[in-house]
Amino acid sequence: MSESVIRTLIVDDEPIARRVLREELELFSRVQVIGEAEDGRQALHQIAKLAPDLVFLDLQMPGMGGFEVVRNLKSSRLPIIVIVTAFDQHAIEAFEAGAVDYLLKPVNERRLRKAVERATALQGQPHRMAELLANIASAPPDDSKRDSLGRKIVARSGEEYFLLDADEVLAIRAEGGLVWIITAKHRLLAAHSMRALEARLGGSFFLRVHRNAIVNVNHVRKMSALSSQRWLLTLSNEQQLTVSKRQAASVRNMLLW
């Protein structure tokens, strides 16, 4: 049985850097370079159009850098990301954030081979790829503190994984052992537990209203009293959630301050 081909996109604002990397990658029998992009916006267009398996992504590009590209990914078929940079510190930060690997310019053949091997090992693991991309997308764009609202949430529909901005999430509900992410138009299966999601969103505008529900208070449009200790929340998509007696006071204080 023949090995599958790794369809690869190269993103770098320097034409020479793209050409050198392409020539190196063409020496790998499993790697097929299907396109190039010279800036962040073109990269997003090519990723959406070509659906590559692997993207070699330069971090420092004018207009939209590599971190911002990952934050703006909308494709449900998420690529594996290998960071390419001329700066050691940026490479380390990207790798710690969740990049599969990083390459320092000028690219070393041995390191490139290692990066391709790591990417190959990740093929067929969309859940793990989505987690890594969510971590990269959540990395701070500078030395500022990481803002919880900038964090990505991983959700699934069938075999497709999505990276959602926190403000896209209206609510999170646990039902019958499954955890669902509710957006304005969709209901997606969460890739993590309620506890993990609550910890990830801690300190932002998300509030536990029931042991089975967390809501984004920015999407609460109406709060109706069911009794002295029971409330009914109506979200911006008309979804309704009941607040438990235990959480009633904290919900009232936060929404009616």
Short mmCIF file of the C-alpha atoms (twelve columns), coordinates in Angstrom:
data_MODEL
# 
_entry.id   MODEL 
# 
loop_
_atom_site.group_PDB 
_atom_site.id 
_atom_site.type_symbol 
_atom_site.label_atom_id 
_atom_site.label_alt_id 
_atom_site.label_comp_id 
_atom_site.label_asym_id 
_atom_site.label_seq_id 
_atom_site.Cartn_x 
_atom_site.Cartn_y 
_atom_site.Cartn_z 
_atom_site.pdbx_PDB_model_num 
ATOM 1   C CA . MET A 1   0.000   0.000  0.000  1 
ATOM 2   C CA . SER A 2   1.507   3.339  -1.056 1 
ATOM 3   C CA . GLU A 3   2.070   6.097  1.496  1 
ATOM 4   C CA . SER A 4   -0.292  9.044  1.400  1 
ATOM 5   C CA . VAL A 5   0.950   12.353 0.043  1 
ATOM 6   C CA . ILE A 6   1.240   15.358 2.376  1 
ATOM 7   C CA . ARG A 7   -0.251  18.306 0.487  1 
ATOM 8   C CA . THR A 8   1.771   21.325 1.567  1 
ATOM 9   C CA . LEU A 9   1.449   25.122 1.439  1 
ATOM 10  C CA . ILE A 10  4.387   27.508 1.916  1 
ATOM 11  C CA . VAL A 11  3.666   30.931 3.438  1 
ATOM 12  C CA . ASP A 12  6.439   33.546 3.495  1 
ATOM 13  C CA . ASP A 13  6.678   37.156 2.344  1 
ATOM 14  C CA . GLU A 14  10.206  36.591 0.983  1 
ATOM 15  C CA . PRO A 15  10.242  35.026 -2.519 1 
ATOM 16  C CA . ILE A 16  13.760  33.644 -2.048 1 
ATOM 17  C CA . ALA A 17  12.775  31.971 1.224  1 
ATOM 18  C CA . ARG A 18  9.762   30.359 -0.465 1 
ATOM 19  C CA . ARG A 19  11.849  29.108 -3.364 1 
ATOM 20  C CA . VAL A 20  14.557  27.626 -1.124 1 
ATOM 21  C CA . LEU A 21  11.985  25.872 1.082  1 
ATOM 22  C CA . ARG A 22  10.111  24.539 -1.966 1 
ATOM 23  C CA . GLU A 23  13.335  23.105 -3.426 1 
ATOM 24  C CA . GLU A 24  14.152  21.422 -0.111 1 
ATOM 25  C CA . LEU A 25  10.636  19.987 0.269  1 
ATOM 26  C CA . GLU A 26  10.617  18.611 -3.270 1 
ATOM 27  C CA . LEU A 27  13.336  16.200 -2.161 1 
ATOM 28  C CA . PHE A 28  10.802  14.443 0.095  1 
ATOM 29  C CA . SER A 29  8.833   11.820 -1.830 1 
ATOM 30  C CA . ARG A 30  5.719   12.159 0.378  1 
ATOM 31  C CA . VAL A 31  5.560   15.964 0.266  1 
ATOM 32  C CA . GLN A 32  3.637   17.663 -2.535 1 
ATOM 33  C CA . VAL A 33  3.875   21.472 -2.564 1 
ATOM 34  C CA . ILE A 34  0.462   22.584 -3.828 1 
ATOM 35  C CA . GLY A 35  0.855   26.334 -3.446 1 
ATOM 36  C CA . GLU A 36  2.497   29.394 -1.969 1 
ATOM 37  C CA . ALA A 37  1.311   32.575 -0.266 1 
ATOM 38  C CA . GLU A 38  3.216   35.800 0.232  1 
ATOM 39  C CA . ASP A 39  1.195   37.301 3.073  1 
ATOM 40  C CA . GLY A 40  -1.325  36.412 5.764  1 
ATOM 41  C CA . ARG A 41  -4.481  37.236 3.853  1 
ATOM 42  C CA . GLN A 42  -3.349  35.257 0.829  1 
ATOM 43  C CA . ALA A 43  -2.490  32.400 3.186  1 
ATOM 44  C CA . LEU A 44  -6.037  32.308 4.572  1 
ATOM 45  C CA . HIS A 45  -7.441  32.318 1.033  1 
ATOM 46  C CA . GLN A 46  -5.144  29.490 -0.076 1 
ATOM 47  C CA . ILE A 47  -5.850  27.388 3.024  1 
ATOM 48  C CA . ALA A 48  -9.599  27.718 2.443  1 
ATOM 49  C CA . LYS A 49  -9.256  27.001 -1.285 1 
ATOM 50  C CA . LEU A 50  -6.621  24.243 -1.326 1 
ATOM 51  C CA . ALA A 51  -7.212  22.566 2.087  1 
ATOM 52  C CA . PRO A 52  -3.533  21.648 2.607  1 
ATOM 53  C CA . ASP A 53  -2.487  18.956 5.071  1 
ATOM 54  C CA . LEU A 54  0.578   20.918 6.140  1 
ATOM 55  C CA . VAL A 55  1.461   24.627 6.200  1 
ATOM 56  C CA . PHE A 56  4.948   26.054 6.653  1 
ATOM 57  C CA . LEU A 57  4.059   29.427 8.125  1 
ATOM 58  C CA . ASP A 58  6.359   32.427 8.501  1 
ATOM 59  C CA . LEU A 59  5.621   34.364 11.701 1 
ATOM 60  C CA . GLN A 60  6.904   37.802 10.695 1 
ATOM 61  C CA . MET A 61  4.954   39.131 7.714  1 
ATOM 62  C CA . PRO A 62  3.690   42.666 7.022  1 
ATOM 63  C CA . GLY A 63  -0.011  43.255 7.645  1 
ATOM 64  C CA . MET A 64  -0.908  39.874 9.118  1 
ATOM 65  C CA . GLY A 65  1.653   37.701 10.869 1 
ATOM 66  C CA . GLY A 66  1.615   33.958 11.402 1 
ATOM 67  C CA . PHE A 67  -0.126  34.000 14.780 1 
ATOM 68  C CA . GLU A 68  -2.905  36.151 13.321 1 
ATOM 69  C CA . VAL A 69  -3.317  33.768 10.382 1 
ATOM 70  C CA . VAL A 70  -4.000  30.903 12.774 1 
ATOM 71  C CA . ARG A 71  -6.432  33.049 14.795 1 
ATOM 72  C CA . ASN A 72  -8.416  33.729 11.636 1 
ATOM 73  C CA . LEU A 73  -8.621  30.169 10.327 1 
ATOM 74  C CA . LYS A 74  -12.220 29.321 9.424  1 
ATOM 75  C CA . SER A 75  -11.723 26.072 7.554  1 
ATOM 76  C CA . SER A 76  -13.186 22.978 9.190  1 
ATOM 77  C CA . ARG A 77  -10.373 20.876 7.687  1 
ATOM 78  C CA . LEU A 78  -7.526  22.219 9.777  1 
ATOM 79  C CA . PRO A 79  -3.927  21.972 8.591  1 
ATOM 80  C CA . ILE A 80  -0.838  20.979 10.556 1 
ATOM 81  C CA . ILE A 81  1.274   24.066 11.258 1 
ATOM 82  C CA . VAL A 82  5.075   24.256 11.204 1 
ATOM 83  C CA . ILE A 83  6.396   27.693 12.131 1 
ATOM 84  C CA . VAL A 84  9.237   29.251 10.131 1 
ATOM 85  C CA . THR A 85  11.044  32.258 11.594 1 
ATOM 86  C CA . ALA A 86  14.385  34.050 11.723 1 
ATOM 87  C CA . PHE A 87  14.058  34.729 15.445 1 
ATOM 88  C CA . ASP A 88  14.826  32.131 18.096 1 
ATOM 89  C CA . GLN A 89  12.519  33.573 20.758 1 
ATOM 90  C CA . HIS A 90  9.518   33.718 18.412 1 
ATOM 91  C CA . ALA A 91  10.156  30.119 17.387 1 
ATOM 92  C CA . ILE A 92  10.269  28.931 20.973 1 
ATOM 93  C CA . GLU A 93  7.066   30.834 21.849 1 
ATOM 94  C CA . ALA A 94  5.269   29.349 18.827 1 
ATOM 95  C CA . PHE A 95  6.461   25.834 19.604 1 
ATOM 96  C CA . GLU A 96  5.395   26.146 23.241 1 
ATOM 97  C CA . ALA A 97  2.026   27.479 22.090 1 
ATOM 98  C CA . GLY A 98  1.313   24.395 20.018 1 
ATOM 99  C CA . ALA A 99  3.095   24.422 16.677 1 
ATOM 100 C CA . VAL A 100 4.029   20.914 15.558 1 
ATOM 101 C CA . ASP A 101 7.585   22.139 15.040 1 
ATOM 102 C CA . TYR A 102 9.570   25.229 14.176 1 
ATOM 103 C CA . LEU A 103 12.322  25.972 11.676 1 
ATOM 104 C CA . LEU A 104 14.887  28.723 11.991 1 
ATOM 105 C CA . LYS A 105 16.000  30.532 8.834  1 
ATOM 106 C CA . PRO A 106 18.079  29.535 6.979  1 
ATOM 107 C CA . VAL A 107 16.313  26.184 7.074  1 
ATOM 108 C CA . ASN A 108 18.475  23.210 8.000  1 
ATOM 109 C CA . GLU A 109 17.814  19.995 6.021  1 
ATOM 110 C CA . ARG A 110 17.999  17.771 9.109  1 
ATOM 111 C CA . ARG A 111 15.527  19.952 11.029 1 
ATOM 112 C CA . LEU A 112 13.235  20.104 8.011  1 
ATOM 113 C CA . ARG A 113 13.193  16.304 7.824  1 
ATOM 114 C CA . LYS A 114 12.331  16.135 11.520 1 
ATOM 115 C CA . ALA A 115 9.480   18.627 11.040 1 
ATOM 116 C CA . VAL A 116 8.054   16.586 8.153  1 
ATOM 117 C CA . GLU A 117 8.270   13.411 10.261 1 
ATOM 118 C CA . ARG A 118 6.391   15.075 13.123 1 
ATOM 119 C CA . ALA A 119 3.741   16.355 10.735 1 
ATOM 120 C CA . THR A 120 3.372   12.904 9.194  1 
ATOM 121 C CA . ALA A 121 2.835   11.370 12.630 1 
ATOM 122 C CA . LEU A 122 -0.056  13.782 13.230 1 
ATOM 123 C CA . GLN A 123 -1.957  12.890 10.067 1 
ATOM 124 C CA . GLY A 124 -5.238  11.210 10.877 1 
ATOM 125 C CA . GLN A 125 -5.467  12.890 14.295 1 
ATOM 126 C CA . PRO A 126 -7.815  15.862 13.633 1 
ATOM 127 C CA . HIS A 127 -8.696  16.261 17.313 1 
ATOM 128 C CA . ARG A 128 -5.037  16.667 18.306 1 
ATOM 129 C CA . MET A 129 -4.408  19.036 15.388 1 
ATOM 130 C CA . ALA A 130 -7.370  21.174 16.429 1 
ATOM 131 C CA . GLU A 131 -6.075  21.353 19.999 1 
ATOM 132 C CA . LEU A 132 -2.626  22.451 18.848 1 
ATOM 133 C CA . LEU A 133 -4.060  25.131 16.569 1 
ATOM 134 C CA . ALA A 134 -6.314  26.401 19.331 1 
ATOM 135 C CA . ASN A 135 -3.239  26.810 21.519 1 
ATOM 136 C CA . ILE A 136 -1.344  28.706 18.814 1 
ATOM 137 C CA . ALA A 137 -4.360  30.951 18.212 1 
ATOM 138 C CA . SER A 138 -4.515  31.707 21.933 1 
ATOM 139 C CA . ALA A 139 -0.881  32.800 22.120 1 
ATOM 140 C CA . PRO A 140 -0.392  36.508 22.904 1 
ATOM 141 C CA . PRO A 141 0.480   38.641 19.829 1 
ATOM 142 C CA . ASP A 142 3.135   40.460 21.875 1 
ATOM 143 C CA . ASP A 143 4.433   40.499 25.426 1 
ATOM 144 C CA . SER A 144 1.014   41.448 26.785 1 
ATOM 145 C CA . LYS A 145 -0.862  39.101 29.077 1 
ATOM 146 C CA . ARG A 146 -3.028  36.502 27.375 1 
ATOM 147 C CA . ASP A 147 -6.648  37.611 27.261 1 
ATOM 148 C CA . SER A 148 -9.146  34.837 27.963 1 
ATOM 149 C CA . LEU A 149 -11.509 36.205 25.318 1 
ATOM 150 C CA . GLY A 150 -8.791  35.617 22.734 1 
ATOM 151 C CA . ARG A 151 -8.745  31.902 23.430 1 
ATOM 152 C CA . LYS A 152 -10.055 29.436 20.904 1 
ATOM 153 C CA . ILE A 153 -12.613 26.742 21.629 1 
ATOM 154 C CA . VAL A 154 -12.420 23.427 19.743 1 
ATOM 155 C CA . ALA A 155 -15.737 22.023 18.519 1 
ATOM 156 C CA . ARG A 156 -16.691 19.170 16.195 1 
ATOM 157 C CA . SER A 157 -19.368 18.325 13.676 1 
ATOM 158 C CA . GLY A 158 -18.982 14.788 12.362 1 
ATOM 159 C CA . GLU A 159 -15.340 14.392 11.335 1 
ATOM 160 C CA . GLU A 160 -14.776 18.149 10.960 1 
ATOM 161 C CA . TYR A 161 -13.169 20.260 13.687 1 
ATOM 162 C CA . PHE A 162 -13.722 23.986 14.162 1 
ATOM 163 C CA . LEU A 163 -11.808 26.670 16.050 1 
ATOM 164 C CA . LEU A 164 -14.323 29.101 17.539 1 
ATOM 165 C CA . ASP A 165 -13.612 32.515 19.000 1 
ATOM 166 C CA . ALA A 166 -14.947 32.776 22.540 1 
ATOM 167 C CA . ASP A 167 -17.376 35.531 21.538 1 
ATOM 168 C CA . GLU A 168 -18.949 33.187 18.951 1 
ATOM 169 C CA . VAL A 169 -20.030 30.848 21.745 1 
ATOM 170 C CA . LEU A 170 -23.445 31.679 23.205 1 
ATOM 171 C CA . ALA A 171 -23.617 28.803 25.654 1 
ATOM 172 C CA . ILE A 172 -22.180 25.424 26.597 1 
ATOM 173 C CA . ARG A 173 -24.535 22.628 27.650 1 
ATOM 174 C CA . ALA A 174 -24.023 19.124 28.976 1 
ATOM 175 C CA . GLU A 175 -26.668 16.611 27.922 1 
ATOM 176 C CA . GLY A 176 -26.595 12.833 28.323 1 
ATOM 177 C CA . GLY A 177 -22.854 12.617 28.804 1 
ATOM 178 C CA . LEU A 178 -22.066 14.914 25.853 1 
ATOM 179 C CA . VAL A 179 -21.062 18.583 25.915 1 
ATOM 180 C CA . TRP A 180 -22.498 20.883 23.252 1 
ATOM 181 C CA . ILE A 181 -21.275 24.279 22.037 1 
ATOM 182 C CA . ILE A 182 -24.148 26.568 21.039 1 
ATOM 183 C CA . THR A 183 -23.439 29.344 18.530 1 
ATOM 184 C CA . ALA A 184 -25.825 31.708 16.787 1 
ATOM 185 C CA . LYS A 185 -26.646 29.142 14.087 1 
ATOM 186 C CA . HIS A 186 -25.088 25.844 15.090 1 
ATOM 187 C CA . ARG A 187 -24.912 23.207 17.793 1 
ATOM 188 C CA . LEU A 188 -21.493 21.571 17.810 1 
ATOM 189 C CA . LEU A 189 -19.978 18.824 19.909 1 
ATOM 190 C CA . ALA A 190 -17.311 20.102 22.307 1 
ATOM 191 C CA . ALA A 191 -13.878 18.519 22.257 1 
ATOM 192 C CA . HIS A 192 -13.425 19.022 26.015 1 
ATOM 193 C CA . SER A 193 -15.327 18.517 29.253 1 
ATOM 194 C CA . MET A 194 -17.432 21.208 30.963 1 
ATOM 195 C CA . ARG A 195 -14.788 21.496 33.671 1 
ATOM 196 C CA . ALA A 196 -11.992 22.026 31.120 1 
ATOM 197 C CA . LEU A 197 -14.018 24.595 29.176 1 
ATOM 198 C CA . GLU A 198 -14.923 26.501 32.321 1 
ATOM 199 C CA . ALA A 199 -11.250 26.620 33.317 1 
ATOM 200 C CA . ARG A 200 -10.210 27.765 29.836 1 
ATOM 201 C CA . LEU A 201 -12.795 30.563 29.827 1 
ATOM 202 C CA . GLY A 202 -12.246 31.559 33.437 1 
ATOM 203 C CA . GLY A 203 -12.076 35.300 34.081 1 
ATOM 204 C CA . SER A 204 -14.022 36.216 30.938 1 
ATOM 205 C CA . PHE A 205 -17.724 36.843 30.338 1 
ATOM 206 C CA . PHE A 206 -18.782 33.245 30.780 1 
ATOM 207 C CA . LEU A 207 -20.851 32.286 33.790 1 
ATOM 208 C CA . ARG A 208 -21.946 28.925 35.133 1 
ATOM 209 C CA . VAL A 209 -25.756 29.154 35.503 1 
ATOM 210 C CA . HIS A 210 -26.439 25.477 36.147 1 
ATOM 211 C CA . ARG A 211 -24.308 22.391 36.709 1 
ATOM 212 C CA . ASN A 212 -25.135 21.531 33.091 1 
ATOM 213 C CA . ALA A 213 -24.858 24.989 31.529 1 
ATOM 214 C CA . ILE A 214 -22.437 27.893 31.025 1 
ATOM 215 C CA . VAL A 215 -23.561 31.068 29.239 1 
ATOM 216 C CA . ASN A 216 -21.834 34.000 27.577 1 
ATOM 217 C CA . VAL A 217 -23.439 36.915 29.447 1 
ATOM 218 C CA . ASN A 218 -22.874 39.192 26.438 1 
ATOM 219 C CA . HIS A 219 -25.492 37.127 24.599 1 
ATOM 220 C CA . VAL A 220 -28.153 37.201 27.318 1 
ATOM 221 C CA . ARG A 221 -31.046 39.286 25.955 1 
ATOM 222 C CA . LYS A 222 -33.735 38.679 28.587 1 
ATOM 223 C CA . MET A 223 -33.914 37.513 32.177 1 
ATOM 224 C CA . SER A 224 -37.332 36.384 33.418 1 
ATOM 225 C CA . ALA A 225 -38.210 35.445 37.001 1 
ATOM 226 C CA . LEU A 226 -39.768 32.004 37.312 1 
ATOM 227 C CA . SER A 227 -39.887 32.300 41.107 1 
ATOM 228 C CA . SER A 228 -38.025 34.154 43.836 1 
ATOM 229 C CA . GLN A 229 -35.012 31.905 43.271 1 
ATOM 230 C CA . ARG A 230 -35.423 30.737 39.686 1 
ATOM 231 C CA . TRP A 231 -34.612 32.615 36.493 1 
ATOM 232 C CA . LEU A 232 -35.086 31.928 32.796 1 
ATOM 233 C CA . LEU A 233 -32.435 33.339 30.469 1 
ATOM 234 C CA . THR A 234 -33.156 34.045 26.811 1 
ATOM 235 C CA . LEU A 235 -30.082 34.274 24.584 1 
ATOM 236 C CA . SER A 236 -29.583 36.277 21.393 1 
ATOM 237 C CA . ASN A 237 -30.588 33.249 19.282 1 
ATOM 238 C CA . GLU A 238 -33.808 32.786 21.335 1 
ATOM 239 C CA . GLN A 239 -32.370 29.738 23.113 1 
ATOM 240 C CA . GLN A 240 -33.623 29.568 26.701 1 
ATOM 241 C CA . LEU A 241 -31.773 28.279 29.750 1 
ATOM 242 C CA . THR A 242 -32.920 27.871 33.329 1 
ATOM 243 C CA . VAL A 243 -30.729 29.174 36.151 1 
ATOM 244 C CA . SER A 244 -30.414 26.812 39.107 1 
ATOM 245 C CA . LYS A 245 -31.309 27.988 42.611 1 
ATOM 246 C CA . ARG A 246 -27.695 27.598 43.607 1 
ATOM 247 C CA . GLN A 247 -26.497 29.986 40.897 1 
ATOM 248 C CA . ALA A 248 -29.428 32.418 40.998 1 
ATOM 249 C CA . ALA A 249 -27.790 35.042 43.223 1 
ATOM 250 C CA . SER A 250 -24.499 35.211 41.299 1 
ATOM 251 C CA . VAL A 251 -26.323 35.376 37.939 1 
ATOM 252 C CA . ARG A 252 -28.622 38.154 39.164 1 
ATOM 253 C CA . ASN A 253 -25.682 40.130 40.575 1 
ATOM 254 C CA . MET A 254 -23.660 39.849 37.374 1 
ATOM 255 C CA . LEU A 255 -26.469 40.647 34.949 1 
ATOM 256 C CA . LEU A 256 -28.233 43.315 36.986 1 
ATOM 257 C CA . TRP A 257 -25.266 45.189 38.449 1 
# 
